[in-house]
Amino acid sequence: MAVTAVLLAGGESCRMGREKATLSWRDKPLWEWQLEKLREVRPRKLLLSARVDPPWRPAGVEFVPDLPPSRGPLSGLAAALARTDTAHLLALAIDMPFMTADHLRYLCGLVTAEAGVVSQIDDRLEPVAAVYPAAALADFQKTLKSADGSLQPLIRDLIATAKLHVVTISKDRNLYKSLNSPRDLD
């Protein structure tokens, strides 16, 4: 199945204290690792969502500015869905270096024509390594304009309306580990 893929790199990295995308992880910057994984999935189009176009963005990766107002990954996902020309959008956060291309392909294999997939670990949904149906664009735009603008309630609404299916993760929990502070790099 053809998908559009987006690397979400628009976070402010407050807890990390510097831009996560350029952090060295096993001798390469995080952005290189994450783009390699997305390329291995062979998306029809590869997007980079951020607040500003970063100087490290390679040729062939289309920059998509986060939609205002700035609401973290919600803004980036809404902007990427607006640029998606396939039935689904595969999203991956810049700060999830343990994620694998094999697992991303697994998630893509779980989608249906009408619905994407989001992982759940215990009671926590993982919306920044998920596959969204292009049909969810209106839901993202509506939430972005709302007073709350929170991603988790939106994901729950997409599940309730069958636009997202949930896959429970039990064995591969570390794939979803995020690097949020300098301590996480150790």
C-alpha positions as protocol buffer text, in pm:
chain_id: "A"
residue {
  index: 1
  type: MET
  ca { x: 0 y: 0 z: 0 }
}
residue {
  index: 2
  type: ALA
  ca { x: 127 y: 346 z: -87 }
}
residue {
  index: 3
  type: VAL
  ca { x: 168 y: 586 z: 204 }
}
residue {
  index: 4
  type: THR
  ca { x: 297 y: 935 z: 257 }
}
residue {
  index: 5
  type: ALA
  ca { x: 543 y: 956 z: 548 }
}
residue {
  index: 6
  type: VAL
  ca { x: 622 y: 1247 z: 777 }
}
residue {
  index: 7
  type: LEU
  ca { x: 907 y: 1301 z: 1019 }
}
residue {
  index: 8
  type: LEU
  ca { x: 779 y: 1516 z: 1305 }
}
residue {
  index: 9
  type: ALA
  ca { x: 1060 y: 1751 z: 1408 }
}
residue {
  index: 10
  type: GLY
  ca { x: 874 y: 2057 z: 1530 }
}
residue {
  index: 11
  type: GLY
  ca { x: 918 y: 2024 z: 1905 }
}
residue {
  index: 12
  type: GLU
  ca { x: 1081 y: 2298 z: 2108 }
}
residue {
  index: 13
  type: SER
  ca { x: 1307 y: 2052 z: 2296 }
}
residue {
  index: 14
  type: CYS
  ca { x: 1266 y: 2242 z: 2624 }
}
residue {
  index: 15
  type: ARG
  ca { x: 1354 y: 1947 z: 2847 }
}
residue {
  index: 16
  type: MET
  ca { x: 1645 y: 1844 z: 2624 }
}
residue {
  index: 17
  type: GLY
  ca { x: 1785 y: 2197 z: 2618 }
}
residue {
  index: 18
  type: ARG
  ca { x: 1876 y: 2185 z: 2248 }
}
residue {
  index: 19
  type: GLU
  ca { x: 1732 y: 2073 z: 1917 }
}
residue {
  index: 20
  type: LYS
  ca { x: 1670 y: 1699 z: 1923 }
}
residue {
  index: 21
  type: ALA
  ca { x: 1702 y: 1650 z: 1548 }
}
residue {
  index: 22
  type: THR
  ca { x: 2074 y: 1728 z: 1551 }
}
residue {
  index: 23
  type: LEU
  ca { x: 2157 y: 1523 z: 1861 }
}
residue {
  index: 24
  type: SER
  ca { x: 2419 y: 1260 z: 1793 }
}
residue {
  index: 25
  type: TRP
  ca { x: 2281 y: 911 z: 1843 }
}
residue {
  index: 26
  type: ARG
  ca { x: 2522 y: 624 z: 1777 }
}
residue {
  index: 27
  type: ASP
  ca { x: 2749 y: 850 z: 1572 }
}
residue {
  index: 28
  type: LYS
  ca { x: 2476 y: 1007 z: 1352 }
}
residue {
  index: 29
  type: PRO
  ca { x: 2222 y: 1283 z: 1410 }
}
residue {
  index: 30
  type: LEU
  ca { x: 1873 y: 1165 z: 1502 }
}
residue {
  index: 31
  type: TRP
  ca { x: 1725 y: 1311 z: 1183 }
}
residue {
  index: 32
  type: GLU
  ca { x: 1943 y: 1081 z: 970 }
}
residue {
  index: 33
  type: TRP
  ca { x: 1837 y: 771 z: 1162 }
}
residue {
  index: 34
  type: GLN
  ca { x: 1469 y: 858 z: 1144 }
}
residue {
  index: 35
  type: LEU
  ca { x: 1467 y: 949 z: 776 }
}
residue {
  index: 36
  type: GLU
  ca { x: 1647 y: 623 z: 693 }
}
residue {
  index: 37
  type: LYS
  ca { x: 1372 y: 428 z: 869 }
}
residue {
  index: 38
  type: LEU
  ca { x: 1100 y: 614 z: 685 }
}
residue {
  index: 39
  type: ARG
  ca { x: 1276 y: 567 z: 350 }
}
residue {
  index: 40
  type: GLU
  ca { x: 1294 y: 191 z: 413 }
}
residue {
  index: 41
  type: VAL
  ca { x: 914 y: 187 z: 423 }
}
residue {
  index: 42
  type: ARG
  ca { x: 924 y: 329 z: 68 }
}
residue {
  index: 43
  type: PRO
  ca { x: 665 y: 604 z: 99 }
}
residue {
  index: 44
  type: ARG
  ca { x: 533 y: 769 z: -212 }
}
residue {
  index: 45
  type: LYS
  ca { x: 628 y: 1105 z: -62 }
}
residue {
  index: 46
  type: LEU
  ca { x: 849 y: 1196 z: 234 }
}
residue {
  index: 47
  type: LEU
  ca { x: 764 y: 1506 z: 439 }
}
residue {
  index: 48
  type: LEU
  ca { x: 940 y: 1688 z: 720 }
}
residue {
  index: 49
  type: SER
  ca { x: 715 y: 1878 z: 959 }
}
residue {
  index: 50
  type: ALA
  ca { x: 876 y: 2150 z: 1169 }
}
residue {
  index: 51
  type: ARG
  ca { x: 818 y: 2509 z: 1277 }
}
residue {
  index: 52
  type: VAL
  ca { x: 1088 y: 2635 z: 1036 }
}
residue {
  index: 53
  type: ASP
  ca { x: 1271 y: 2471 z: 747 }
}
residue {
  index: 54
  type: PRO
  ca { x: 1585 y: 2324 z: 907 }
}
residue {
  index: 55
  type: PRO
  ca { x: 1926 y: 2363 z: 739 }
}
residue {
  index: 56
  type: TRP
  ca { x: 1985 y: 1988 z: 765 }
}
residue {
  index: 57
  type: ARG
  ca { x: 1680 y: 1890 z: 554 }
}
residue {
  index: 58
  type: PRO
  ca { x: 1807 y: 1674 z: 266 }
}
residue {
  index: 59
  type: ALA
  ca { x: 1699 y: 1712 z: -96 }
}
residue {
  index: 60
  type: GLY
  ca { x: 1395 y: 1505 z: -179 }
}
residue {
  index: 61
  type: VAL
  ca { x: 1232 y: 1561 z: 158 }
}
residue {
  index: 62
  type: GLU
  ca { x: 949 y: 1814 z: 135 }
}
residue {
  index: 63
  type: PHE
  ca { x: 928 y: 2073 z: 413 }
}
residue {
  index: 64
  type: VAL
  ca { x: 582 y: 2121 z: 564 }
}
residue {
  index: 65
  type: PRO
  ca { x: 554 y: 2406 z: 817 }
}
residue {
  index: 66
  type: ASP
  ca { x: 346 y: 2326 z: 1124 }
}
residue {
  index: 67
  type: LEU
  ca { x: 1 y: 2476 z: 1105 }
}
residue {
  index: 68
  type: PRO
  ca { x: -62 y: 2753 z: 1354 }
}
residue {
  index: 69
  type: PRO
  ca { x: -142 y: 2777 z: 1633 }
}
residue {
  index: 70
  type: SER
  ca { x: 158 y: 2586 z: 1761 }
}
residue {
  index: 71
  type: ARG
  ca { x: 17 y: 2284 z: 1940 }
}
residue {
  index: 72
  type: GLY
  ca { x: 305 y: 2038 z: 1921 }
}
residue {
  index: 73
  type: PRO
  ca { x: 257 y: 1727 z: 1709 }
}
residue {
  index: 74
  type: LEU
  ca { x: -109 y: 1816 z: 1647 }
}
residue {
  index: 75
  type: SER
  ca { x: 7 y: 2113 z: 1434 }
}
residue {
  index: 76
  type: GLY
  ca { x: 257 y: 1901 z: 1244 }
}
residue {
  index: 77
  type: LEU
  ca { x: 17 y: 1615 z: 1180 }
}
residue {
  index: 78
  type: ALA
  ca { x: -254 y: 1852 z: 1057 }
}
residue {
  index: 79
  type: ALA
  ca { x: -10 y: 2018 z: 816 }
}
residue {
  index: 80
  type: ALA
  ca { x: 121 y: 1684 z: 690 }
}
residue {
  index: 81
  type: LEU
  ca { x: -229 y: 1542 z: 639 }
}
residue {
  index: 82
  type: ALA
  ca { x: -311 y: 1849 z: 429 }
}
residue {
  index: 83
  type: ARG
  ca { x: -14 y: 1760 z: 202 }
}
residue {
  index: 84
  type: THR
  ca { x: -86 y: 1387 z: 187 }
}
residue {
  index: 85
  type: ASP
  ca { x: -173 y: 1254 z: -158 }
}
residue {
  index: 86
  type: THR
  ca { x: -218 y: 892 z: -52 }
}
residue {
  index: 87
  type: ALA
  ca { x: -491 y: 727 z: 155 }
}
residue {
  index: 88
  type: HIS
  ca { x: -266 y: 714 z: 465 }
}
residue {
  index: 89
  type: LEU
  ca { x: 2 y: 913 z: 643 }
}
residue {
  index: 90
  type: LEU
  ca { x: 276 y: 735 z: 839 }
}
residue {
  index: 91
  type: ALA
  ca { x: 405 y: 959 z: 1120 }
}
residue {
  index: 92
  type: LEU
  ca { x: 729 y: 920 z: 1314 }
}
residue {
  index: 93
  type: ALA
  ca { x: 866 y: 1151 z: 1582 }
}
residue {
  index: 94
  type: ILE
  ca { x: 1227 y: 1268 z: 1562 }
}
residue {
  index: 95
  type: ASP
  ca { x: 1297 y: 1156 z: 1921 }
}
residue {
  index: 96
  type: MET
  ca { x: 1209 y: 785 z: 1893 }
}
residue {
  index: 97
  type: PRO
  ca { x: 1541 y: 632 z: 1787 }
}
residue {
  index: 98
  type: PHE
  ca { x: 1454 y: 278 z: 1896 }
}
residue {
  index: 99
  type: MET
  ca { x: 1172 y: 254 z: 1641 }
}
residue {
  index: 100
  type: THR
  ca { x: 1251 y: 24 z: 1348 }
}
residue {
  index: 101
  type: ALA
  ca { x: 1154 y: 23 z: 983 }
}
residue {
  index: 102
  type: ASP
  ca { x: 1022 y: -332 z: 1031 }
}
residue {
  index: 103
  type: HIS
  ca { x: 782 y: -214 z: 1300 }
}
residue {
  index: 104
  type: LEU
  ca { x: 670 y: 80 z: 1088 }
}
residue {
  index: 105
  type: ARG
  ca { x: 599 y: -162 z: 801 }
}
residue {
  index: 106
  type: TYR
  ca { x: 407 y: -379 z: 1049 }
}
residue {
  index: 107
  type: LEU
  ca { x: 189 y: -81 z: 1144 }
}
residue {
  index: 108
  type: CYS
  ca { x: 131 y: 2 z: 778 }
}
residue {
  index: 109
  type: GLY
  ca { x: 23 y: -357 z: 720 }
}
residue {
  index: 110
  type: LEU
  ca { x: -254 y: -321 z: 979 }
}
residue {
  index: 111
  type: VAL
  ca { x: -438 y: -33 z: 812 }
}
residue {
  index: 112
  type: THR
  ca { x: -757 y: -74 z: 616 }
}
residue {
  index: 113
  type: ALA
  ca { x: -892 y: 139 z: 334 }
}
residue {
  index: 114
  type: GLU
  ca { x: -1094 y: 343 z: 585 }
}
residue {
  index: 115
  type: ALA
  ca { x: -879 y: 337 z: 897 }
}
residue {
  index: 116
  type: GLY
  ca { x: -528 y: 390 z: 1022 }
}
residue {
  index: 117
  type: VAL
  ca { x: -362 y: 242 z: 1327 }
}
residue {
  index: 118
  type: VAL
  ca { x: -230 y: 373 z: 1657 }
}
residue {
  index: 119
  type: SER
  ca { x: -37 y: 171 z: 1913 }
}
residue {
  index: 120
  type: GLN
  ca { x: -129 y: 143 z: 2278 }
}
residue {
  index: 121
  type: ILE
  ca { x: 106 y: 52 z: 2562 }
}
residue {
  index: 122
  type: ASP
  ca { x: -90 y: -16 z: 2880 }
}
residue {
  index: 123
  type: ASP
  ca { x: -333 y: 280 z: 2888 }
}
residue {
  index: 124
  type: ARG
  ca { x: -111 y: 516 z: 2684 }
}
residue {
  index: 125
  type: LEU
  ca { x: -175 y: 580 z: 2314 }
}
residue {
  index: 126
  type: GLU
  ca { x: 130 y: 647 z: 2094 }
}
residue {
  index: 127
  type: PRO
  ca { x: 18 y: 905 z: 1834 }
}
residue {
  index: 128
  type: VAL
  ca { x: 364 y: 1009 z: 1707 }
}
residue {
  index: 129
  type: ALA
  ca { x: 445 y: 668 z: 1560 }
}
residue {
  index: 130
  type: ALA
  ca { x: 114 y: 588 z: 1392 }
}
residue {
  index: 131
  type: VAL
  ca { x: -61 y: 566 z: 1057 }
}
residue {
  index: 132
  type: TYR
  ca { x: -348 y: 809 z: 994 }
}
residue {
  index: 133
  type: PRO
  ca { x: -612 y: 798 z: 724 }
}
residue {
  index: 134
  type: ALA
  ca { x: -612 y: 1105 z: 501 }
}
residue {
  index: 135
  type: ALA
  ca { x: -983 y: 1129 z: 581 }
}
residue {
  index: 136
  type: ALA
  ca { x: -890 y: 1239 z: 935 }
}
residue {
  index: 137
  type: LEU
  ca { x: -768 y: 1579 z: 809 }
}
residue {
  index: 138
  type: ALA
  ca { x: -1094 y: 1756 z: 895 }
}
residue {
  index: 139
  type: ASP
  ca { x: -1082 y: 1611 z: 1248 }
}
residue {
  index: 140
  type: PHE
  ca { x: -727 y: 1740 z: 1297 }
}
residue {
  index: 141
  type: GLN
  ca { x: -814 y: 2085 z: 1162 }
}
residue {
  index: 142
  type: LYS
  ca { x: -1121 y: 2108 z: 1385 }
}
residue {
  index: 143
  type: THR
  ca { x: -919 y: 2012 z: 1694 }
}
residue {
  index: 144
  type: LEU
  ca { x: -644 y: 2257 z: 1602 }
}
residue {
  index: 145
  type: LYS
  ca { x: -900 y: 2539 z: 1597 }
}
residue {
  index: 146
  type: SER
  ca { x: -1066 y: 2434 z: 1923 }
}
residue {
  index: 147
  type: ALA
  ca { x: -992 y: 2583 z: 2263 }
}
residue {
  index: 148
  type: ASP
  ca { x: -850 y: 2252 z: 2393 }
}
residue {
  index: 149
  type: GLY
  ca { x: -642 y: 2148 z: 2095 }
}
residue {
  index: 150
  type: SER
  ca { x: -517 y: 1834 z: 2268 }
}
residue {
  index: 151
  type: LEU
  ca { x: -396 y: 1536 z: 2064 }
}
residue {
  index: 152
  type: GLN
  ca { x: -498 y: 1252 z: 2301 }
}
residue {
  index: 153
  type: PRO
  ca { x: -875 y: 1328 z: 2300 }
}
residue {
  index: 154
  type: LEU
  ca { x: -861 y: 1360 z: 1921 }
}
residue {
  index: 155
  type: ILE
  ca { x: -698 y: 1018 z: 1892 }
}
residue {
  index: 156
  type: ARG
  ca { x: -967 y: 869 z: 2117 }
}
residue {
  index: 157
  type: ASP
  ca { x: -1236 y: 1030 z: 1896 }
}
residue {
  index: 158
  type: LEU
  ca { x: -1073 y: 884 z: 1585 }
}
residue {
  index: 159
  type: ILE
  ca { x: -1078 y: 542 z: 1750 }
}
residue {
  index: 160
  type: ALA
  ca { x: -1444 y: 584 z: 1852 }
}
residue {
  index: 161
  type: THR
  ca { x: -1539 y: 677 z: 1495 }
}
residue {
  index: 162
  type: ALA
  ca { x: -1341 y: 384 z: 1349 }
}
residue {
  index: 163
  type: LYS
  ca { x: -1091 y: 606 z: 1168 }
}
residue {
  index: 164
  type: LEU
  ca { x: -816 y: 449 z: 1380 }
}
residue {
  index: 165
  type: HIS
  ca { x: -772 y: 94 z: 1503 }
}
residue {
  index: 166
  type: VAL
  ca { x: -569 y: 19 z: 1814 }
}
residue {
  index: 167
  type: VAL
  ca { x: -286 y: -231 z: 1824 }
}
residue {
  index: 168
  type: THR
  ca { x: -173 y: -333 z: 2171 }
}
residue {
  index: 169
  type: ILE
  ca { x: 203 y: -340 z: 2215 }
}
residue {
  index: 170
  type: SER
  ca { x: 337 y: -572 z: 2480 }
}
residue {
  index: 171
  type: LYS
  ca { x: 675 y: -707 z: 2367 }
}
residue {
  index: 172
  type: ASP
  ca { x: 815 y: -416 z: 2166 }
}
residue {
  index: 173
  type: ARG
  ca { x: 761 y: -137 z: 2421 }
}
residue {
  index: 174
  type: ASN
  ca { x: 1115 y: 0 z: 2389 }
}
residue {
  index: 175
  type: LEU
  ca { x: 1050 y: 90 z: 2025 }
}
residue {
  index: 176
  type: TYR
  ca { x: 831 y: 373 z: 2153 }
}
residue {
  index: 177
  type: LYS
  ca { x: 1083 y: 514 z: 2401 }
}
residue {
  index: 178
  type: SER
  ca { x: 1142 y: 887 z: 2349 }
}
residue {
  index: 179
  type: LEU
  ca { x: 1452 y: 1090 z: 2421 }
}
residue {
  index: 180
  type: ASN
  ca { x: 1327 y: 1387 z: 2622 }
}
residue {
  index: 181
  type: SER
  ca { x: 1615 y: 1494 z: 2844 }
}
residue {
  index: 182
  type: PRO
  ca { x: 1996 y: 1471 z: 2843 }
}
residue {
  index: 183
  type: ARG
  ca { x: 1967 y: 1185 z: 3093 }
}
residue {
  index: 184
  type: ASP
  ca { x: 1782 y: 976 z: 2830 }
}
residue {
  index: 185
  type: LEU
  ca { x: 2093 y: 981 z: 2609 }
}
residue {
  index: 186
  type: ASP
  ca { x: 2288 y: 769 z: 2858 }
}
